[in-house]
Amino acid sequence: MLEVKRLEVAYGGIQAVKGIDLEVRDGELVTLIGANGAGKTTTLKALAGLLKPRSGTVLYDGRDITGKPAHELVQLGLALVPEGRGVFGRLTIEENLAMGAYTRRDRQVAQDFDRAYTLFPRLKERRRQPAGTLSGGEQQMLAIARALMSRPKLLLLDEPSMGLAPIMVQKIFDTIRAVAAEGVTLLLVEQNAKLALEACSRGYVMESGEIALADDASALLVNPQVRRAYLGE
């Protein structure tokens, strides 16, 4: 589904991503963990078409999408839930969801509104409410639901649990598992390494712009280096 080869991304003179390789197979739930500043968000932005790579190749569903802009990638089935949620604060929940489906011309958009409200009943209760008045957890629900309105084949999630209460974090991860069970392929960047590795089948550890470790998630959970650096043990 996604194959990244020797990807390099720079901000001005600062090289944030230094020639990484990673792969996400069709139907997988894969995580990318690492400390703040490791280059995780930069990687997702490059994959989603928000940043242009300096070099390297990004293959998605068998085609080269390196450097393609975000709006084209959404039409191809690749969507990003950004760090910080990025909801349209003055628009209602319903209007935000409609924005998620703006590239679509099929007749199943109404069906996907129902799907979003089934995943997140709280959004249905407040669908006429401006998104800017929602709690952080509700905004995260909306950001995920909005991305799903594009009917992605590959969903990139950037720090979905950041700043949320534990009960909301659990709800978000339950939803991530439910979306994966529907057949959507996911690449998850997450500060809570333990939860991410428990939810995913494979993981990559990123340090200073490079992939330091790659293994099955279960193996990374018991790796002494990972446990010391990211699990607080």
One Martini backbone bead per residue (centre of mass of N, CA, C, O) as a GRO file, in nm:
protein
  233
    1MET     BB    1   0.060   0.061  -0.024
    2LEU     BB    2   0.335   0.168   0.132
    3GLU     BB    3   0.650   0.314  -0.001
    4VAL     BB    4   0.959   0.416   0.147
    5LYS     BB    5   1.249   0.582  -0.011
    6ARG     BB    6   1.488   0.779   0.097
    7LEU     BB    7   1.366   1.004   0.275
    8GLU     BB    8   1.385   1.365   0.237
    9VAL     BB    9   1.350   1.646   0.472
   10ALA     BB   10   1.330   2.012   0.464
   11TYR     BB   11   1.393   2.314   0.661
   12GLY     BB   12   1.567   2.466   0.482
   13GLY     BB   13   1.871   2.382   0.648
   14ILE     BB   14   1.693   2.157   0.787
   15GLN     BB   15   1.718   1.812   0.843
   16ALA     BB   16   1.447   1.609   0.945
   17VAL     BB   17   1.481   1.389   0.712
   18LYS     BB   18   1.726   1.096   0.665
   19GLY     BB   19   1.660   0.851   0.469
   20ILE     BB   20   1.393   0.681   0.484
   21ASP     BB   21   1.239   0.358   0.555
   22LEU     BB   22   0.904   0.237   0.469
   23GLU     BB   23   0.611   0.017   0.547
   24VAL     BB   24   0.264  -0.035   0.430
   25ARG     BB   25   0.033  -0.265   0.429
   26ASP     BB   26  -0.243  -0.398   0.341
   27GLY     BB   27  -0.438  -0.362   0.640
   28GLU     BB   28  -0.256  -0.216   0.824
   29LEU     BB   29  -0.122  -0.134   1.160
   30VAL     BB   30   0.104   0.136   1.197
   31THR     BB   31   0.385   0.265   1.382
   32LEU     BB   32   0.532   0.592   1.479
   33ILE     BB   33   0.795   0.646   1.698
   34GLY     BB   34   0.905   0.915   1.925
   35ALA     BB   35   1.044   1.189   1.991
   36ASN     BB   36   1.053   1.501   2.005
   37GLY     BB   37   1.191   1.593   1.690
   38ALA     BB   38   1.236   1.325   1.504
   39GLY     BB   39   1.016   1.350   1.232
   40LYS     BB   40   0.717   1.249   1.217
   41THR     BB   41   0.542   1.483   1.111
   42THR     BB   42   0.710   1.539   0.861
   43THR     BB   43   0.656   1.269   0.731
   44LEU     BB   44   0.347   1.292   0.704
   45LYS     BB   45   0.344   1.553   0.537
   46ALA     BB   46   0.494   1.430   0.296
   47LEU     BB   47   0.289   1.198   0.240
   48ALA     BB   48   0.034   1.417   0.219
   49GLY     BB   49   0.151   1.688   0.053
   50LEU     BB   50   0.264   1.937   0.253
   51LEU     BB   51   0.552   1.834   0.171
   52LYS     BB   52   0.854   1.854  -0.002
   53PRO     BB   53   1.081   1.657  -0.094
   54ARG     BB   54   1.418   1.639  -0.153
   55SER     BB   55   1.412   1.316  -0.147
   56GLY     BB   56   1.296   1.035  -0.288
   57THR     BB   57   1.030   0.779  -0.241
   58VAL     BB   58   0.666   0.753  -0.301
   59LEU     BB   59   0.457   0.471  -0.268
   60TYR     BB   60   0.108   0.431  -0.382
   61ASP     BB   61  -0.059   0.182  -0.496
   62GLY     BB   62   0.187   0.159  -0.727
   63ARG     BB   63   0.251   0.475  -0.714
   64ASP     BB   64   0.401   0.778  -0.778
   65ILE     BB   65   0.374   1.055  -0.516
   66THR     BB   66   0.603   1.239  -0.526
   67GLY     BB   67   0.504   1.572  -0.453
   68LYS     BB   68   0.217   1.560  -0.431
   69PRO     BB   69  -0.061   1.708  -0.364
   70ALA     BB   70  -0.307   1.677  -0.132
   71HIS     BB   71  -0.568   1.689  -0.315
   72GLU     BB   72  -0.480   1.443  -0.487
   73LEU     BB   73  -0.452   1.230  -0.260
   74VAL     BB   74  -0.742   1.227  -0.163
   75GLN     BB   75  -0.851   1.116  -0.439
   76LEU     BB   76  -0.665   0.843  -0.393
   77GLY     BB   77  -0.699   0.770  -0.062
   78LEU     BB   78  -0.531   0.995   0.109
   79ALA     BB   79  -0.530   1.070   0.463
   80LEU     BB   80  -0.521   1.335   0.718
   81VAL     BB   81  -0.470   1.360   1.072
   82PRO     BB   82  -0.381   1.621   1.237
   83GLU     BB   83  -0.207   1.790   1.437
   84GLY     BB   84  -0.447   1.964   1.630
   85ARG     BB   85  -0.692   1.876   1.410
   86GLY     BB   86  -0.806   2.127   1.224
   87VAL     BB   87  -1.067   2.255   1.261
   88PHE     BB   88  -1.358   2.435   1.174
   89GLY     BB   89  -1.469   2.650   1.410
   90ARG     BB   90  -1.723   2.802   1.251
   91LEU     BB   91  -1.814   2.534   1.185
   92THR     BB   92  -1.995   2.278   1.184
   93ILE     BB   93  -1.993   1.953   1.207
   94GLU     BB   94  -2.140   1.902   0.939
   95GLU     BB   95  -1.955   2.090   0.769
   96ASN     BB   96  -1.692   1.941   0.824
   97LEU     BB   97  -1.780   1.674   0.695
   98ALA     BB   98  -1.834   1.791   0.414
   99MET     BB   99  -1.536   1.871   0.364
  100GLY     BB  100  -1.433   1.571   0.358
  101ALA     BB  101  -1.630   1.534   0.077
  102TYR     BB  102  -1.542   1.744  -0.159
  103THR     BB  103  -1.428   1.521  -0.383
  104ARG     BB  104  -1.707   1.402  -0.406
  105ARG     BB  105  -1.970   1.239  -0.650
  106ASP     BB  106  -2.128   1.049  -0.498
  107ARG     BB  107  -2.418   0.874  -0.329
  108GLN     BB  108  -2.262   0.803  -0.025
  109VAL     BB  109  -2.243   1.041   0.178
  110ALA     BB  110  -2.485   0.995   0.366
  111GLN     BB  111  -2.380   0.722   0.469
  112ASP     BB  112  -2.118   0.854   0.603
  113PHE     BB  113  -2.261   1.017   0.810
  114ASP     BB  114  -2.376   0.774   0.961
  115ARG     BB  115  -2.102   0.649   1.025
  116ALA     BB  116  -1.994   0.883   1.197
  117TYR     BB  117  -2.234   0.876   1.406
  118THR     BB  118  -2.177   0.586   1.498
  119LEU     BB  119  -1.886   0.629   1.601
  120PHE     BB  120  -1.999   0.940   1.698
  121PRO     BB  121  -2.266   1.027   1.878
  122ARG     BB  122  -2.185   1.312   1.981
  123LEU     BB  123  -2.194   1.448   1.701
  124LYS     BB  124  -2.494   1.416   1.648
  125GLU     BB  125  -2.597   1.582   1.893
  126ARG     BB  126  -2.390   1.840   1.771
  127ARG     BB  127  -2.413   1.909   1.453
  128ARG     BB  128  -2.491   2.238   1.494
  129GLN     BB  129  -2.220   2.287   1.622
  130PRO     BB  130  -1.950   2.454   1.667
  131ALA     BB  131  -1.630   2.329   1.665
  132GLY     BB  132  -1.497   2.549   1.865
  133THR     BB  133  -1.691   2.438   2.120
  134LEU     BB  134  -1.538   2.194   2.159
  135SER     BB  135  -1.370   1.961   2.279
  136GLY     BB  136  -1.082   1.800   2.231
  137GLY     BB  137  -1.211   1.518   2.190
  138GLU     BB  138  -1.431   1.606   1.987
  139GLN     BB  139  -1.233   1.718   1.776
  140GLN     BB  140  -1.094   1.447   1.722
  141MET     BB  141  -1.339   1.302   1.621
  142LEU     BB  142  -1.389   1.499   1.385
  143ALA     BB  143  -1.119   1.463   1.236
  144ILE     BB  144  -1.163   1.164   1.175
  145ALA     BB  145  -1.440   1.182   1.039
  146ARG     BB  146  -1.355   1.373   0.812
  147ALA     BB  147  -1.150   1.182   0.681
  148LEU     BB  148  -1.358   0.946   0.630
  149MET     BB  149  -1.531   1.107   0.415
  150SER     BB  150  -1.310   1.031   0.179
  151ARG     BB  151  -1.252   0.730   0.167
  152PRO     BB  152  -0.997   0.588   0.271
  153LYS     BB  153  -0.722   0.361   0.235
  154LEU     BB  154  -0.525   0.577   0.374
  155LEU     BB  155  -0.446   0.657   0.718
  156LEU     BB  156  -0.321   0.944   0.879
  157LEU     BB  157  -0.200   0.973   1.223
  158ASP     BB  158  -0.147   1.266   1.440
  159GLU     BB  159  -0.163   1.260   1.760
  160PRO     BB  160  -0.464   1.170   1.883
  161SER     BB  161  -0.399   1.190   2.221
  162MET     BB  162  -0.334   1.479   2.255
  163GLY     BB  163  -0.457   1.623   2.552
  164LEU     BB  164  -0.616   1.380   2.668
  165ALA     BB  165  -0.812   1.203   2.838
  166PRO     BB  166  -0.808   0.874   2.916
  167ILE     BB  167  -1.102   0.808   2.821
  168MET     BB  168  -1.058   0.937   2.536
  169VAL     BB  169  -0.821   0.773   2.442
  170GLN     BB  170  -0.971   0.503   2.440
  171LYS     BB  171  -1.183   0.587   2.231
  172ILE     BB  172  -0.988   0.646   2.000
  173PHE     BB  173  -0.860   0.358   1.989
  174ASP     BB  174  -1.120   0.208   1.934
  175THR     BB  175  -1.166   0.349   1.662
  176ILE     BB  176  -0.907   0.265   1.520
  177ARG     BB  177  -0.974  -0.036   1.529
  178ALA     BB  178  -1.243  -0.018   1.375
  179VAL     BB  179  -1.127   0.096   1.113
  180ALA     BB  180  -0.930  -0.137   1.060
  181ALA     BB  181  -1.157  -0.360   1.050
  182GLU     BB  182  -1.274  -0.227   0.771
  183GLY     BB  183  -0.978  -0.195   0.593
  184VAL     BB  184  -0.812   0.033   0.684
  185THR     BB  185  -0.516   0.183   0.641
  186LEU     BB  186  -0.256   0.252   0.898
  187LEU     BB  187  -0.069   0.547   1.014
  188LEU     BB  188   0.083   0.597   1.340
  189VAL     BB  189   0.130   0.881   1.538
  190GLU     BB  190   0.259   0.846   1.885
  191GLN     BB  191   0.324   0.927   2.221
  192ASN     BB  192   0.186   0.656   2.312
  193ALA     BB  193   0.365   0.382   2.282
  194LYS     BB  194   0.207   0.158   2.419
  195LEU     BB  195  -0.065   0.189   2.276
  196ALA     BB  196   0.042   0.169   1.989
  197LEU     BB  197   0.175  -0.118   2.011
  198GLU     BB  198  -0.090  -0.263   2.103
  199ALA     BB  199  -0.257  -0.183   1.830
  200CYS     BB  200  -0.025  -0.285   1.654
  201SER     BB  201   0.178  -0.486   1.438
  202ARG     BB  202   0.381  -0.249   1.369
  203GLY     BB  203   0.712  -0.076   1.406
  204TYR     BB  204   0.867   0.251   1.436
  205VAL     BB  205   1.178   0.409   1.522
  206MET     BB  206   1.248   0.755   1.576
  207GLU     BB  207   1.574   0.930   1.531
  208SER     BB  208   1.691   1.211   1.416
  209GLY     BB  209   1.551   1.136   1.119
  210GLU     BB  210   1.563   0.821   1.186
  211ILE     BB  211   1.563   0.477   1.165
  212ALA     BB  212   1.632   0.269   1.443
  213LEU     BB  213   1.364   0.083   1.438
  214ALA     BB  214   1.224  -0.246   1.328
  215ASP     BB  215   0.911  -0.416   1.413
  216ASP     BB  216   0.726  -0.584   1.587
  217ALA     BB  217   0.531  -0.468   1.833
  218SER     BB  218   0.583  -0.694   2.041
  219ALA     BB  219   0.896  -0.660   2.034
  220LEU     BB  220   0.909  -0.357   2.114
  221LEU     BB  221   0.774  -0.387   2.397
  222VAL     BB  222   1.046  -0.574   2.495
  223ASN     BB  223   1.250  -0.369   2.430
  224PRO     BB  224   1.486  -0.217   2.618
  225GLN     BB  225   1.521   0.047   2.460
  226VAL     BB  226   1.218   0.121   2.446
  227ARG     BB  227   1.152   0.106   2.748
  228ARG     BB  228   1.346   0.330   2.838
  229ALA     BB  229   1.261   0.567   2.627
  230TYR     BB  230   0.910   0.516   2.606
  231LEU     BB  231   0.804   0.345   2.888
  232GLY     BB  232   0.946   0.416   3.169
  233GLU     BB  233   1.185   0.160   3.240
   0.00000   0.00000   0.00000
